[in-house]
Amino acid sequence: MNRAYIQSKRTQPRPFQTKAALGWFLLKALPILILVLAVERYVGQRFLIGGDDQVDRCLPDKWIYLIDTYNKDIWRGDLMAFRA
């Protein structure tokens, strides 16, 4: 037989090897996926991104805001966001 043909046969993955590789990949990827989704859910519930698209802004230099919805402490001089 031709030597190149034999080498090409050796390098082609077998169906069992690809299924095993997929299984190992899913086993490794599942905990990472769960962690990423948990962090995204926490951050998505806690913070909002707000924007001020008015021509005359209250704060002239700022038009995008990160709003912490869990912080309920109000102090004099703080910036506050509320629904109108």
PDB file with one MODEL, atoms N, CA, C and O in Angstrom:
MODEL        1
ATOM      1  N   MET A   1       0.819  -1.187   0.000  1.00  0.00           N
ATOM      2  CA  MET A   1       0.000   0.000   0.000  1.00  0.00           C
ATOM      3  C   MET A   1       0.865   1.254   0.000  1.00  0.00           C
ATOM      4  O   MET A   1       2.043   1.226   0.356  1.00  0.00           O
ATOM      5  N   ASN A   2       0.265   2.309  -0.395  1.00  0.00           N
ATOM      6  CA  ASN A   2       0.954   3.579  -0.461  1.00  0.00           C
ATOM      7  C   ASN A   2       1.146   4.137   0.954  1.00  0.00           C
ATOM      8  O   ASN A   2       0.223   4.089   1.767  1.00  0.00           O
ATOM      9  N   ARG A   3       2.330   4.661   1.249  1.00  0.00           N
ATOM     10  CA  ARG A   3       2.642   5.156   2.581  1.00  0.00           C
ATOM     11  C   ARG A   3       1.776   6.379   2.935  1.00  0.00           C
ATOM     12  O   ARG A   3       1.339   6.491   4.081  1.00  0.00           O
ATOM     13  N   ALA A   4       1.519   7.282   2.004  1.00  0.00           N
ATOM     14  CA  ALA A   4       0.684   8.463   2.252  1.00  0.00           C
ATOM     15  C   ALA A   4      -0.745   8.046   2.577  1.00  0.00           C
ATOM     16  O   ALA A   4      -1.396   8.672   3.413  1.00  0.00           O
ATOM     17  N   TYR A   5      -1.239   6.992   1.923  1.00  0.00           N
ATOM     18  CA  TYR A   5      -2.592   6.505   2.191  1.00  0.00           C
ATOM     19  C   TYR A   5      -2.683   5.970   3.617  1.00  0.00           C
ATOM     20  O   TYR A   5      -3.674   6.219   4.303  1.00  0.00           O
ATOM     21  N   ILE A   6      -1.684   5.252   4.066  1.00  0.00           N
ATOM     22  CA  ILE A   6      -1.682   4.698   5.423  1.00  0.00           C
ATOM     23  C   ILE A   6      -1.621   5.820   6.452  1.00  0.00           C
ATOM     24  O   ILE A   6      -2.319   5.758   7.464  1.00  0.00           O
ATOM     25  N   GLN A   7      -0.799   6.850   6.218  1.00  0.00           N
ATOM     26  CA  GLN A   7      -0.713   7.962   7.154  1.00  0.00           C
ATOM     27  C   GLN A   7      -2.019   8.745   7.203  1.00  0.00           C
ATOM     28  O   GLN A   7      -2.427   9.189   8.277  1.00  0.00           O
ATOM     29  N   SER A   8      -2.675   8.922   6.077  1.00  0.00           N
ATOM     30  CA  SER A   8      -3.942   9.654   6.081  1.00  0.00           C
ATOM     31  C   SER A   8      -5.021   8.870   6.817  1.00  0.00           C
ATOM     32  O   SER A   8      -5.902   9.465   7.437  1.00  0.00           O
ATOM     33  N   LYS A   9      -4.964   7.553   6.756  1.00  0.00           N
ATOM     34  CA  LYS A   9      -5.928   6.730   7.479  1.00  0.00           C
ATOM     35  C   LYS A   9      -5.715   6.843   8.989  1.00  0.00           C
ATOM     36  O   LYS A   9      -6.679   6.811   9.753  1.00  0.00           O
ATOM     37  N   ARG A  10      -4.469   6.973   9.421  1.00  0.00           N
ATOM     38  CA  ARG A  10      -4.175   7.083  10.850  1.00  0.00           C
ATOM     39  C   ARG A  10      -4.619   8.419  11.426  1.00  0.00           C
ATOM     40  O   ARG A  10      -5.038   8.475  12.582  1.00  0.00           O
ATOM     41  N   THR A  11      -4.540   9.489  10.656  1.00  0.00           N
ATOM     42  CA  THR A  11      -4.853  10.813  11.182  1.00  0.00           C
ATOM     43  C   THR A  11      -6.347  11.114  11.195  1.00  0.00           C
ATOM     44  O   THR A  11      -6.761  12.061  11.864  1.00  0.00           O
ATOM     45  N   GLN A  12      -7.159  10.363  10.497  1.00  0.00           N
ATOM     46  CA  GLN A  12      -8.596  10.622  10.500  1.00  0.00           C
ATOM     47  C   GLN A  12      -9.184  10.131  11.814  1.00  0.00           C
ATOM     48  O   GLN A  12      -8.918   9.003  12.229  1.00  0.00           O
ATOM     49  N   PRO A  13      -9.994  10.981  12.483  1.00  0.00           N
ATOM     50  CA  PRO A  13     -10.565  10.561  13.758  1.00  0.00           C
ATOM     51  C   PRO A  13     -11.639   9.491  13.560  1.00  0.00           C
ATOM     52  O   PRO A  13     -12.377   9.491  12.575  1.00  0.00           O
ATOM     53  N   ARG A  14     -11.694   8.620  14.491  1.00  0.00           N
ATOM     54  CA  ARG A  14     -12.720   7.587  14.466  1.00  0.00           C
ATOM     55  C   ARG A  14     -13.981   8.140  15.116  1.00  0.00           C
ATOM     56  O   ARG A  14     -13.879   9.052  15.937  1.00  0.00           O
ATOM     57  N   PRO A  15     -15.161   7.634  14.788  1.00  0.00           N
ATOM     58  CA  PRO A  15     -16.391   8.158  15.388  1.00  0.00           C
ATOM     59  C   PRO A  15     -16.397   8.053  16.905  1.00  0.00           C
ATOM     60  O   PRO A  15     -16.916   8.945  17.576  1.00  0.00           O
ATOM     61  N   PHE A  16     -15.835   6.988  17.462  1.00  0.00           N
ATOM     62  CA  PHE A  16     -15.808   6.833  18.913  1.00  0.00           C
ATOM     63  C   PHE A  16     -14.928   7.903  19.548  1.00  0.00           C
ATOM     64  O   PHE A  16     -15.257   8.418  20.616  1.00  0.00           O
ATOM     65  N   GLN A  17     -13.805   8.244  18.898  1.00  0.00           N
ATOM     66  CA  GLN A  17     -12.908   9.252  19.443  1.00  0.00           C
ATOM     67  C   GLN A  17     -13.570  10.626  19.449  1.00  0.00           C
ATOM     68  O   GLN A  17     -13.387  11.385  20.401  1.00  0.00           O
ATOM     69  N   THR A  18     -14.326  10.961  18.422  1.00  0.00           N
ATOM     70  CA  THR A  18     -14.973  12.265  18.389  1.00  0.00           C
ATOM     71  C   THR A  18     -16.086  12.344  19.426  1.00  0.00           C
ATOM     72  O   THR A  18     -16.279  13.400  20.028  1.00  0.00           O
ATOM     73  N   LYS A  19     -16.819  11.264  19.651  1.00  0.00           N
ATOM     74  CA  LYS A  19     -17.856  11.275  20.688  1.00  0.00           C
ATOM     75  C   LYS A  19     -17.243  11.390  22.064  1.00  0.00           C
ATOM     76  O   LYS A  19     -17.776  12.093  22.923  1.00  0.00           O
ATOM     77  N   ALA A  20     -16.125  10.708  22.290  1.00  0.00           N
ATOM     78  CA  ALA A  20     -15.448  10.800  23.578  1.00  0.00           C
ATOM     79  C   ALA A  20     -14.893  12.206  23.790  1.00  0.00           C
ATOM     80  O   ALA A  20     -14.961  12.743  24.895  1.00  0.00           O
ATOM     81  N   ALA A  21     -14.346  12.797  22.738  1.00  0.00           N
ATOM     82  CA  ALA A  21     -13.811  14.155  22.844  1.00  0.00           C
ATOM     83  C   ALA A  21     -14.937  15.154  23.122  1.00  0.00           C
ATOM     84  O   ALA A  21     -14.761  16.087  23.906  1.00  0.00           O
ATOM     85  N   LEU A  22     -16.071  14.964  22.491  1.00  0.00           N
ATOM     86  CA  LEU A  22     -17.219  15.838  22.748  1.00  0.00           C
ATOM     87  C   LEU A  22     -17.695  15.688  24.185  1.00  0.00           C
ATOM     88  O   LEU A  22     -18.034  16.677  24.836  1.00  0.00           O
ATOM     89  N   GLY A  23     -17.723  14.465  24.679  1.00  0.00           N
ATOM     90  CA  GLY A  23     -18.129  14.226  26.065  1.00  0.00           C
ATOM     91  C   GLY A  23     -17.192  14.904  27.054  1.00  0.00           C
ATOM     92  O   GLY A  23     -17.653  15.515  28.019  1.00  0.00           O
ATOM     93  N   TRP A  24     -15.877  14.807  26.831  1.00  0.00           N
ATOM     94  CA  TRP A  24     -14.915  15.463  27.709  1.00  0.00           C
ATOM     95  C   TRP A  24     -15.055  16.974  27.628  1.00  0.00           C
ATOM     96  O   TRP A  24     -14.958  17.667  28.641  1.00  0.00           O
ATOM     97  N   PHE A  25     -15.284  17.486  26.424  1.00  0.00           N
ATOM     98  CA  PHE A  25     -15.457  18.931  26.274  1.00  0.00           C
ATOM     99  C   PHE A  25     -16.683  19.409  27.053  1.00  0.00           C
ATOM    100  O   PHE A  25     -16.610  20.409  27.767  1.00  0.00           O
ATOM    101  N   LEU A  26     -17.801  18.704  26.921  1.00  0.00           N
ATOM    102  CA  LEU A  26     -19.015  19.094  27.644  1.00  0.00           C
ATOM    103  C   LEU A  26     -18.830  18.975  29.148  1.00  0.00           C
ATOM    104  O   LEU A  26     -19.345  19.799  29.904  1.00  0.00           O
ATOM    105  N   LEU A  27     -18.103  17.963  29.586  1.00  0.00           N
ATOM    106  CA  LEU A  27     -17.845  17.784  31.013  1.00  0.00           C
ATOM    107  C   LEU A  27     -17.020  18.937  31.564  1.00  0.00           C
ATOM    108  O   LEU A  27     -17.241  19.368  32.695  1.00  0.00           O
ATOM    109  N   LYS A  28     -16.084  19.435  30.792  1.00  0.00           N
ATOM    110  CA  LYS A  28     -15.260  20.563  31.227  1.00  0.00           C
ATOM    111  C   LYS A  28     -15.997  21.896  31.063  1.00  0.00           C
ATOM    112  O   LYS A  28     -15.833  22.797  31.885  1.00  0.00           O
ATOM    113  N   ALA A  29     -16.793  22.024  30.025  1.00  0.00           N
ATOM    114  CA  ALA A  29     -17.431  23.299  29.710  1.00  0.00           C
ATOM    115  C   ALA A  29     -18.661  23.575  30.568  1.00  0.00           C
ATOM    116  O   ALA A  29     -18.995  24.739  30.794  1.00  0.00           O
ATOM    117  N   LEU A  30     -19.333  22.556  31.043  1.00  0.00           N
ATOM    118  CA  LEU A  30     -20.568  22.754  31.798  1.00  0.00           C
ATOM    119  C   LEU A  30     -20.370  23.556  33.084  1.00  0.00           C
ATOM    120  O   LEU A  30     -21.144  24.483  33.323  1.00  0.00           O
ATOM    121  N   PRO A  31     -19.373  23.253  33.928  1.00  0.00           N
ATOM    122  CA  PRO A  31     -19.193  24.094  35.127  1.00  0.00           C
ATOM    123  C   PRO A  31     -18.852  25.543  34.799  1.00  0.00           C
ATOM    124  O   PRO A  31     -19.293  26.459  35.494  1.00  0.00           O
ATOM    125  N   ILE A  32     -18.073  25.752  33.751  1.00  0.00           N
ATOM    126  CA  ILE A  32     -17.734  27.122  33.358  1.00  0.00           C
ATOM    127  C   ILE A  32     -18.971  27.848  32.862  1.00  0.00           C
ATOM    128  O   ILE A  32     -19.170  29.020  33.181  1.00  0.00           O
ATOM    129  N   LEU A  33     -19.802  27.169  32.087  1.00  0.00           N
ATOM    130  CA  LEU A  33     -21.034  27.770  31.593  1.00  0.00           C
ATOM    131  C   LEU A  33     -21.967  28.135  32.744  1.00  0.00           C
ATOM    132  O   LEU A  33     -22.569  29.209  32.733  1.00  0.00           O
ATOM    133  N   ILE A  34     -22.092  27.262  33.727  1.00  0.00           N
ATOM    134  CA  ILE A  34     -22.946  27.533  34.888  1.00  0.00           C
ATOM    135  C   ILE A  34     -22.419  28.737  35.658  1.00  0.00           C
ATOM    136  O   ILE A  34     -23.202  29.583  36.090  1.00  0.00           O
ATOM    137  N   LEU A  35     -21.106  28.825  35.835  1.00  0.00           N
ATOM    138  CA  LEU A  35     -20.516  29.956  36.543  1.00  0.00           C
ATOM    139  C   LEU A  35     -20.753  31.268  35.798  1.00  0.00           C
ATOM    140  O   LEU A  35     -21.109  32.274  36.412  1.00  0.00           O
ATOM    141  N   VAL A  36     -20.561  31.262  34.499  1.00  0.00           N
ATOM    142  CA  VAL A  36     -20.769  32.477  33.697  1.00  0.00           C
ATOM    143  C   VAL A  36     -22.233  32.907  33.749  1.00  0.00           C
ATOM    144  O   VAL A  36     -22.517  34.098  33.881  1.00  0.00           O
ATOM    145  N   LEU A  37     -23.155  31.974  33.648  1.00  0.00           N
ATOM    146  CA  LEU A  37     -24.576  32.324  33.705  1.00  0.00           C
ATOM    147  C   LEU A  37     -24.979  32.840  35.079  1.00  0.00           C
ATOM    148  O   LEU A  37     -25.807  33.746  35.172  1.00  0.00           O
ATOM    149  N   ALA A  38     -24.415  32.284  36.148  1.00  0.00           N
ATOM    150  CA  ALA A  38     -24.726  32.755  37.497  1.00  0.00           C
ATOM    151  C   ALA A  38     -24.224  34.179  37.709  1.00  0.00           C
ATOM    152  O   ALA A  38     -24.933  35.006  38.283  1.00  0.00           O
ATOM    153  N   VAL A  39     -23.009  34.472  37.254  1.00  0.00           N
ATOM    154  CA  VAL A  39     -22.463  35.827  37.388  1.00  0.00           C
ATOM    155  C   VAL A  39     -23.274  36.808  36.546  1.00  0.00           C
ATOM    156  O   VAL A  39     -23.561  37.919  36.992  1.00  0.00           O
ATOM    157  N   GLU A  40     -23.642  36.404  35.336  1.00  0.00           N
ATOM    158  CA  GLU A  40     -24.433  37.279  34.468  1.00  0.00           C
ATOM    159  C   GLU A  40     -25.800  37.567  35.077  1.00  0.00           C
ATOM    160  O   GLU A  40     -26.296  38.690  34.980  1.00  0.00           O
ATOM    161  N   ARG A  41     -26.405  36.576  35.696  1.00  0.00           N
ATOM    162  CA  ARG A  41     -27.718  36.787  36.321  1.00  0.00           C
ATOM    163  C   ARG A  41     -27.614  37.750  37.498  1.00  0.00           C
ATOM    164  O   ARG A  41     -28.456  38.635  37.651  1.00  0.00           O
ATOM    165  N   TYR A  42     -26.587  37.582  38.330  1.00  0.00           N
ATOM    166  CA  TYR A  42     -26.406  38.481  39.472  1.00  0.00           C
ATOM    167  C   TYR A  42     -26.157  39.916  39.007  1.00  0.00           C
ATOM    168  O   TYR A  42     -26.791  40.852  39.497  1.00  0.00           O
ATOM    169  N   VAL A  43     -25.246  40.082  38.073  1.00  0.00           N
ATOM    170  CA  VAL A  43     -24.916  41.421  37.580  1.00  0.00           C
ATOM    171  C   VAL A  43     -26.110  42.026  36.852  1.00  0.00           C
ATOM    172  O   VAL A  43     -26.373  43.222  36.977  1.00  0.00           O
ATOM    173  N   GLY A  44     -26.833  41.207  36.092  1.00  0.00           N
ATOM    174  CA  GLY A  44     -27.986  41.701  35.352  1.00  0.00           C
ATOM    175  C   GLY A  44     -29.130  42.138  36.247  1.00  0.00           C
ATOM    176  O   GLY A  44     -29.884  43.040  35.883  1.00  0.00           O
ATOM    177  N   GLN A  45     -29.275  41.517  37.412  1.00  0.00           N
ATOM    178  CA  GLN A  45     -30.332  41.921  38.332  1.00  0.00           C
ATOM    179  C   GLN A  45     -29.921  43.129  39.172  1.00  0.00           C
ATOM    180  O   GLN A  45     -30.759  43.958  39.528  1.00  0.00           O
ATOM    181  N   ARG A  46     -28.648  43.223  39.482  1.00  0.00           N
ATOM    182  CA  ARG A  46     -28.203  44.287  40.384  1.00  0.00           C
ATOM    183  C   ARG A  46     -28.007  45.619  39.668  1.00  0.00           C
ATOM    184  O   ARG A  46     -28.380  46.661  40.207  1.00  0.00           O
ATOM    185  N   PHE A  47     -27.444  45.609  38.493  1.00  0.00           N
ATOM    186  CA  PHE A  47     -27.074  46.855  37.822  1.00  0.00           C
ATOM    187  C   PHE A  47     -27.929  47.102  36.583  1.00  0.00           C
ATOM    188  O   PHE A  47     -28.368  46.167  35.914  1.00  0.00           O
ATOM    189  N   LEU A  48     -28.149  48.354  36.301  1.00  0.00           N
ATOM    190  CA  LEU A  48     -28.814  48.807  35.080  1.00  0.00           C
ATOM    191  C   LEU A  48     -27.907  49.814  34.395  1.00  0.00           C
ATOM    192  O   LEU A  48     -27.123  50.500  35.050  1.00  0.00           O
ATOM    193  N   ILE A  49     -28.013  49.899  33.090  1.00  0.00           N
ATOM    194  CA  ILE A  49     -27.293  50.922  32.340  1.00  0.00           C
ATOM    195  C   ILE A  49     -28.329  51.920  31.844  1.00  0.00           C
ATOM    196  O   ILE A  49     -29.238  51.573  31.091  1.00  0.00           O
ATOM    197  N   GLY A  50     -28.173  53.160  32.281  1.00  0.00           N
ATOM    198  CA  GLY A  50     -29.102  54.206  31.901  1.00  0.00           C
ATOM    199  C   GLY A  50     -28.431  55.213  30.999  1.00  0.00           C
ATOM    200  O   GLY A  50     -27.215  55.399  31.049  1.00  0.00           O
ATOM    201  N   GLY A  51     -29.221  55.856  30.181  1.00  0.00           N
ATOM    202  CA  GLY A  51     -28.686  56.864  29.273  1.00  0.00           C
ATOM    203  C   GLY A  51     -29.538  58.121  29.286  1.00  0.00           C
ATOM    204  O   GLY A  51     -30.758  58.058  29.440  1.00  0.00           O
ATOM    205  N   ASP A  52     -28.895  59.244  29.124  1.00  0.00           N
ATOM    206  CA  ASP A  52     -29.577  60.538  29.075  1.00  0.00           C
ATOM    207  C   ASP A  52     -29.418  61.098  27.668  1.00  0.00           C
ATOM    208  O   ASP A  52     -28.351  61.594  27.307  1.00  0.00           O
ATOM    209  N   ASP A  53     -30.483  61.017  26.875  1.00  0.00           N
ATOM    210  CA  ASP A  53     -30.396  61.457  25.483  1.00  0.00           C
ATOM    211  C   ASP A  53     -31.049  62.817  25.248  1.00  0.00           C
ATOM    212  O   ASP A  53     -31.434  63.136  24.123  1.00  0.00           O
ATOM    213  N   GLN A  54     -31.172  63.603  26.289  1.00  0.00           N
ATOM    214  CA  GLN A  54     -31.741  64.933  26.140  1.00  0.00           C
ATOM    215  C   GLN A  54     -30.711  65.892  25.541  1.00  0.00           C
ATOM    216  O   GLN A  54     -29.505  65.657  25.616  1.00  0.00           O
ATOM    217  N   VAL A  55     -31.202  66.953  24.957  1.00  0.00           N
ATOM    218  CA  VAL A  55     -30.304  67.961  24.416  1.00  0.00           C
ATOM    219  C   VAL A  55     -29.649  68.738  25.566  1.00  0.00           C
ATOM    220  O   VAL A  55     -28.435  68.943  25.572  1.00  0.00           O
ATOM    221  N   ASP A  56     -30.457  69.164  26.530  1.00  0.00           N
ATOM    222  CA  ASP A  56     -29.940  69.858  27.722  1.00  0.00           C
ATOM    223  C   ASP A  56     -29.907  68.851  28.861  1.00  0.00           C
ATOM    224  O   ASP A  56     -30.944  68.517  29.434  1.00  0.00           O
ATOM    225  N   ARG A  57     -28.716  68.369  29.187  1.00  0.00           N
ATOM    226  CA  ARG A  57     -28.569  67.344  30.213  1.00  0.00           C
ATOM    227  C   ARG A  57     -28.408  67.976  31.596  1.00  0.00           C
ATOM    228  O   ARG A  57     -27.949  69.110  31.735  1.00  0.00           O
ATOM    229  N   CYS A  58     -28.799  67.210  32.605  1.00  0.00           N
ATOM    230  CA  CYS A  58     -28.583  67.662  33.980  1.00  0.00           C
ATOM    231  C   CYS A  58     -27.097  67.690  34.313  1.00  0.00           C
ATOM    232  O   CYS A  58     -26.614  68.627  34.948  1.00  0.00           O
ATOM    233  N   LEU A  59     -26.382  66.670  33.885  1.00  0.00           N
ATOM    234  CA  LEU A  59     -24.931  66.599  34.045  1.00  0.00           C
ATOM    235  C   LEU A  59     -24.323  66.693  32.652  1.00  0.00           C
ATOM    236  O   LEU A  59     -24.370  65.711  31.910  1.00  0.00           O
ATOM    237  N   PRO A  60     -23.762  67.816  32.270  1.00  0.00           N
ATOM    238  CA  PRO A  60     -23.363  68.046  30.876  1.00  0.00           C
ATOM    239  C   PRO A  60     -22.338  67.054  30.331  1.00  0.00           C
ATOM    240  O   PRO A  60     -22.387  66.728  29.145  1.00  0.00           O
ATOM    241  N   ASP A  61     -21.420  66.566  31.152  1.00  0.00           N
ATOM    242  CA  ASP A  61     -20.360  65.705  30.644  1.00  0.00           C
ATOM    243  C   ASP A  61     -20.724  64.225  30.646  1.00  0.00           C
ATOM    244  O   ASP A  61     -19.976  63.411  30.104  1.00  0.00           O
ATOM    245  N   LYS A  62     -21.834  63.866  31.233  1.00  0.00           N
ATOM    246  CA  LYS A  62     -22.180  62.448  31.372  1.00  0.00           C
ATOM    247  C   LYS A  62     -23.505  62.155  30.673  1.00  0.00           C
ATOM    248  O   LYS A  62     -24.477  62.897  30.814  1.00  0.00           O
ATOM    249  N   TRP A  63     -23.522  61.046  29.908  1.00  0.00           N
ATOM    250  CA  TRP A  63     -24.765  60.652  29.255  1.00  0.00           C
ATOM    251  C   TRP A  63     -25.049  59.168  29.377  1.00  0.00           C
ATOM    252  O   TRP A  63     -26.117  58.719  28.960  1.00  0.00           O
ATOM    253  N   ILE A  64     -24.120  58.380  29.941  1.00  0.00           N
ATOM    254  CA  ILE A  64     -24.357  56.963  30.234  1.00  0.00           C
ATOM    255  C   ILE A  64     -24.065  56.743  31.712  1.00  0.00           C
ATOM    256  O   ILE A  64     -23.055  57.217  32.232  1.00  0.00           O
ATOM    257  N   TYR A  65     -24.963  56.016  32.386  1.00  0.00           N
ATOM    258  CA  TYR A  65     -24.858  55.806  33.821  1.00  0.00           C
ATOM    259  C   TYR A  65     -24.965  54.327  34.141  1.00  0.00           C
ATOM    260  O   TYR A  65     -25.719  53.594  33.500  1.00  0.00           O
ATOM    261  N   LEU A  66     -24.204  53.895  35.139  1.00  0.00           N
ATOM    262  CA  LEU A  66     -24.328  52.556  35.702  1.00  0.00           C
ATOM    263  C   LEU A  66     -25.083  52.714  37.010  1.00  0.00           C
ATOM    264  O   LEU A  66     -24.605  53.377  37.931  1.00  0.00           O
ATOM    265  N   ILE A  67     -26.270  52.102  37.097  1.00  0.00           N
ATOM    266  CA  ILE A  67     -27.158  52.290  38.235  1.00  0.00           C
ATOM    267  C   ILE A  67     -27.144  51.027  39.092  1.00  0.00           C
ATOM    268  O   ILE A  67     -27.455  49.939  38.608  1.00  0.00           O
ATOM    269  N   ASP A  68     -26.781  51.177  40.369  1.00  0.00           N
ATOM    270  CA  ASP A  68     -26.781  50.071  41.329  1.00  0.00           C
ATOM    271  C   ASP A  68     -28.152  50.035  41.987  1.00  0.00           C
ATOM    272  O   ASP A  68     -28.484  50.930  42.764  1.00  0.00           O
ATOM    273  N   THR A  69     -28.948  49.024  41.691  1.00  0.00           N
ATOM    274  CA  THR A  69     -30.306  48.960  42.218  1.00  0.00           C
ATOM    275  C   THR A  69     -30.366  48.396  43.634  1.00  0.00           C
ATOM    276  O   THR A  69     -31.412  48.490  44.275  1.00  0.00           O
ATOM    277  N   TYR A  70     -29.271  47.808  44.149  1.00  0.00           N
ATOM    278  CA  TYR A  70     -29.277  47.260  45.502  1.00  0.00           C
ATOM    279  C   TYR A  70     -28.901  48.301  46.549  1.00  0.00           C
ATOM    280  O   TYR A  70     -29.241  48.139  47.721  1.00  0.00           O
ATOM    281  N   ASN A  71     -28.216  49.355  46.156  1.00  0.00           N
ATOM    282  CA  ASN A  71     -27.781  50.378  47.096  1.00  0.00           C
ATOM    283  C   ASN A  71     -28.951  51.321  47.355  1.00  0.00           C
ATOM    284  O   ASN A  71     -29.317  52.112  46.486  1.00  0.00           O
ATOM    285  N   LYS A  72     -29.534  51.240  48.538  1.00  0.00           N
ATOM    286  CA  LYS A  72     -30.702  52.058  48.883  1.00  0.00           C
ATOM    287  C   LYS A  72     -30.355  53.209  49.818  1.00  0.00           C
ATOM    288  O   LYS A  72     -31.243  53.958  50.226  1.00  0.00           O
ATOM    289  N   ASP A  73     -29.077  53.364  50.165  1.00  0.00           N
ATOM    290  CA  ASP A  73     -28.667  54.462  51.050  1.00  0.00           C
ATOM    291  C   ASP A  73     -28.659  55.768  50.268  1.00  0.00           C
ATOM    292  O   ASP A  73     -28.112  55.849  49.168  1.00  0.00           O
ATOM    293  N   ILE A  74     -29.280  56.796  50.861  1.00  0.00           N
ATOM    294  CA  ILE A  74     -29.336  58.105  50.227  1.00  0.00           C
ATOM    295  C   ILE A  74     -28.578  59.088  51.111  1.00  0.00           C
ATOM    296  O   ILE A  74     -28.879  59.240  52.295  1.00  0.00           O
ATOM    297  N   TRP A  75     -27.598  59.745  50.520  1.00  0.00           N
ATOM    298  CA  TRP A  75     -26.813  60.742  51.230  1.00  0.00           C
ATOM    299  C   TRP A  75     -26.830  62.035  50.434  1.00  0.00           C
ATOM    300  O   TRP A  75     -26.997  62.028  49.214  1.00  0.00           O
ATOM    301  N   ARG A  76     -26.659  63.121  51.126  1.00  0.00           N
ATOM    302  CA  ARG A  76     -26.630  64.418  50.477  1.00  0.00           C
ATOM    303  C   ARG A  76     -25.449  64.473  49.507  1.00  0.00           C
ATOM    304  O   ARG A  76     -24.328  64.104  49.861  1.00  0.00           O
ATOM    305  N   GLY A  77     -25.709  64.932  48.291  1.00  0.00           N
ATOM    306  CA  GLY A  77     -24.670  65.057  47.275  1.00  0.00           C
ATOM    307  C   GLY A  77     -24.556  63.851  46.348  1.00  0.00           C
ATOM    308  O   GLY A  77     -23.822  63.907  45.361  1.00  0.00           O
ATOM    309  N   ASP A  78     -25.266  62.760  46.645  1.00  0.00           N
ATOM    310  CA  ASP A  78     -25.223  61.578  45.786  1.00  0.00           C
ATOM    311  C   ASP A  78     -26.051  61.780  44.518  1.00  0.00           C
ATOM    312  O   ASP A  78     -27.023  62.536  44.509  1.00  0.00           O
ATOM    313  N   LEU A  79     -25.662  61.112  43.480  1.00  0.00           N
ATOM    314  CA  LEU A  79     -26.475  61.095  42.266  1.00  0.00           C
ATOM    315  C   LEU A  79     -27.516  59.992  42.412  1.00  0.00           C
ATOM    316  O   LEU A  79     -27.186  58.872  42.803  1.00  0.00           O
ATOM    317  N   MET A  80     -28.748  60.300  42.104  1.00  0.00           N
ATOM    318  CA  MET A  80     -29.836  59.334  42.255  1.00  0.00           C
ATOM    319  C   MET A  80     -30.521  59.115  40.913  1.00  0.00           C
ATOM    320  O   MET A  80     -30.650  60.035  40.106  1.00  0.00           O
ATOM    321  N   ALA A  81     -30.956  57.885  40.694  1.00  0.00           N
ATOM    322  CA  ALA A  81     -31.731  57.559  39.490  1.00  0.00           C
ATOM    323  C   ALA A  81     -33.112  57.125  39.945  1.00  0.00           C
ATOM    324  O   ALA A  81     -33.243  56.404  40.934  1.00  0.00           O
ATOM    325  N   PHE A  82     -34.127  57.550  39.244  1.00  0.00           N
ATOM    326  CA  PHE A  82     -35.501  57.150  39.563  1.00  0.00           C
ATOM    327  C   PHE A  82     -36.312  57.088  38.284  1.00  0.00           C
ATOM    328  O   PHE A  82     -35.986  57.718  37.278  1.00  0.00           O
ATOM    329  N   ARG A  83     -37.366  56.318  38.354  1.00  0.00           N
ATOM    330  CA  ARG A  83     -38.281  56.205  37.212  1.00  0.00           C
ATOM    331  C   ARG A  83     -39.279  57.353  37.266  1.00  0.00           C
ATOM    332  O   ARG A  83     -39.907  57.599  38.296  1.00  0.00           O
ATOM    333  N   ALA A  84     -39.416  58.043  36.156  1.00  0.00           N
ATOM    334  CA  ALA A  84     -40.345  59.178  36.093  1.00  0.00           C
ATOM    335  C   ALA A  84     -41.699  58.683  35.625  1.00  0.00           C
ATOM    336  O   ALA A  84     -42.635  59.473  35.500  1.00  0.00           O
TER     337      ALA A  84
ENDMDL
END
